[in-house]
Amino acid sequence: MKYANINLGKDVEIDPSSTANNVILGDNVRIAKRCSLFGSPDNLLEIGSETYIGMNSLLNGYAAKLIIGSNVSIAQNVIILVDSGPNASAAMQKVFPIDRRPVTIGNHVWIGAGVQIMPGVTLGDYCVVAANSFVNRSFDPFTIIGGTPARILRTFTEEEKKKMLGE
């Protein structure tokens, strides 16, 4: 594992094939094989306690703040970006400027395999994102979303909410 400027909570597990830098990891965070997690010295990537990052995932928090809540389940091959655009072409940037905006993932969120989350997105607590979805806008808590682009598939019932909240 290559790392720099990393603040580890208790009992954190990072597979040796993964890299992390400029991150704050809460207690009991698990990072699977071949993941890349990074912020910058000005934008530390924050991951809350009891969160799992599945293999081959990329969490890019370099150009803006990326916050992942606690008890978040991120499946394999997930990409979360705080910036997107033609960064190798100044000419293209004149027409398509680089989009740099923070991303916030709430607590108890479940992100399915192959999901892409774009700059500026906020997912509220207890969101579920269906596999292979393209998320380019924000969603409220207790929503189940999916598709390309993602849309609301349904919201949690009151009974489901009570179960999750232990009521």
VOVEX-922749 format. One line per 4 residues: number of its first residue (from 0); for each residue x, y negated, z negated of C-alpha. Coordinates in steps of 0.05 Angstrom, whole numbers, plus 5000, padded with zeros to 4 digits. Last residue first. Layout:
<pts>
NUM) X Y Z  ...
</pts>
This chain:
<pts>
166) 4233 4962 4673  4301 4990 4691  4317 4937 4744  4322 4989 4799
162) 4258 5025 4779  4221 4959 4770  4243 4936 4840  4219 5001 4871
158) 4151 4994 4838  4145 4921 4861  4159 4945 4932  4225 4929 4965
154) 4223 4887 5027  4217 4913 5098  4255 4918 5164  4280 4847 5159
150) 4323 4829 5218  4395 4844 5238  4419 4823 5307  4428 4877 5327
146) 4388 4919 5278  4377 4928 5204  4352 4896 5140  4323 4921 5075
142) 4306 4863 5030  4308 4859 4954  4346 4793 4951  4340 4744 5009
138) 4376 4749 5075  4429 4707 5110  4445 4704 5185  4493 4738 5233
134) 4487 4810 5210  4501 4861 5266  4475 4929 5243  4511 4995 5255
130) 4483 5028 5192  4424 4995 5157  4438 4938 5108  4405 4945 5040
126) 4398 4883 4996  4395 4890 4921  4423 4821 4905  4421 4770 4962
122) 4462 4774 5025  4495 4709 5044  4522 4701 5115  4563 4641 5137
118) 4614 4679 5179  4593 4746 5209  4577 4814 5178  4589 4875 5221
114) 4560 4942 5199  4592 5007 5222  4570 5049 5162  4516 5022 5116
110) 4520 4964 5067  4487 4975 5000  4481 4913 4955  4478 4921 4880
106) 4505 4850 4868  4506 4796 4921  4550 4792 4983  4574 4721 4997
102) 4608 4698 5061  4642 4631 5070  4645 4594 5136  4697 4585 5191
98) 4669 4588 5262  4726 4575 5312  4705 4526 5365  4676 4554 5430
94) 4681 4500 5484  4746 4466 5461  4765 4531 5427  4771 4563 5496
90) 4827 4516 5515  4863 4526 5448  4864 4600 5463  4891 4652 5414
86) 4838 4638 5360  4779 4651 5407  4727 4653 5352  4707 4683 5286
82) 4720 4665 5213  4693 4690 5147  4689 4762 5173  4663 4826 5142
78) 4675 4890 5182  4649 4957 5159  4681 5021 5186  4662 5064 5126
74) 4607 5049 5076  4605 4989 5029  4570 5002 4963  4566 4941 4918
70) 4561 4950 4842  4589 4881 4830  4589 4824 4880  4632 4813 4942
66) 4656 4741 4950  4692 4716 5012  4715 4644 5012  4740 4614 5077
62) 4797 4622 5127  4829 4686 5098  4770 4726 5072  4774 4783 5122
58) 4745 4848 5094  4762 4904 5142  4736 4974 5130  4772 5037 5155
54) 4749 5078 5095  4693 5056 5050  4698 5000 4998  4666 5017 4931
50) 4646 4966 4877  4643 4980 4802  4667 4911 4784  4664 4851 4830
46) 4707 4837 4891  4735 4767 4901  4777 4747 4962  4823 4690 4941
42) 4814 4629 4985  4871 4579 4978  4926 4632 4972  4891 4670 5028
38) 4841 4727 5027  4854 4798 5047  4826 4867 5047  4849 4918 5099
34) 4823 4989 5091  4859 5051 5116  4835 5100 5064  4785 5084 5008
30) 4782 5026 4960  4750 5038 4892  4737 4982 4843  4732 5006 4771
26) 4742 4937 4739  4742 4876 4783  4789 4862 4841  4816 4792 4854
22) 4848 4787 4922  4904 4748 4957  4931 4812 4988  4906 4882 5000
18) 4929 4939 5044  4903 5010 5050  4943 5074 5064  4961 5082 4991
14) 4887 5089 4972  4868 5035 4922  4839 5056 4855  4823 5004 4801
10) 4819 5030 4730  4819 4962 4696  4818 4898 4737  4872 4882 4787
6) 4895 4812 4808  4931 4813 4874  4978 4759 4900  5014 4807 4946
2) 5002 4877 4970  5025 4931 5017  5000 5000 5000
</pts>
